């Protein structure tokens, strides 16, 4: 694999950085009002940060998880899981995030990028996701992480530190994420509606 692929699959956005201390402080406020949803995936949870205006069901069930493809067994045959979502309809911040630093982060990101669903994603300690691919790239702002947290895209593993910087990952390729530490890993993760990898 060439260095070009590594750059394309993990891209740190230049000249964009948020206050990690403010994010951590307001994370504790948000968690008092919101509960993580389990998504039906072991050790993986989400809190939606935005929704379809006037549609509270857009923050529940398959609308939080969304469609993805995986190769679940020894045959290597690709299968589709869940249902496609119209990401472009997710334009309203959820009330629990209003008047927090998350709202400022959300508004800044929306000015710079065309985004769909934005979620707080939590990966429990000593756990991993399935080997899968998504319909679009993802934007990450790590909030809580540890050196044992790595995202793997194809054959390249990368740790994204919680330093306020913003990353774009090429989730249209096969990937997973593992948390090898002993604390929860929490990122803001947004679905990107523009492909910066082609």
NORZI-V841302 format. One record per helix or strand. SS is the DSSP state (alpha for helix, beta for strand). FROM is the first residue (numbers start at 1). TO is the last residue. Records with the same first field share a line. If there is no record, write none. Layout:
# NORZI-V841302
SS->FROM-TO  FROM-TO
This chain:
# NORZI-V841302
alpha->3-9  20-33  56-59  62-65  87-89  95-97  101-112
beta->10-17  37-37  44-48  50-52  55-55  68-70  79-81  90-93  115-123  127-128  132-134  138-144  149-153  156-158  165-169  175-179  185-192
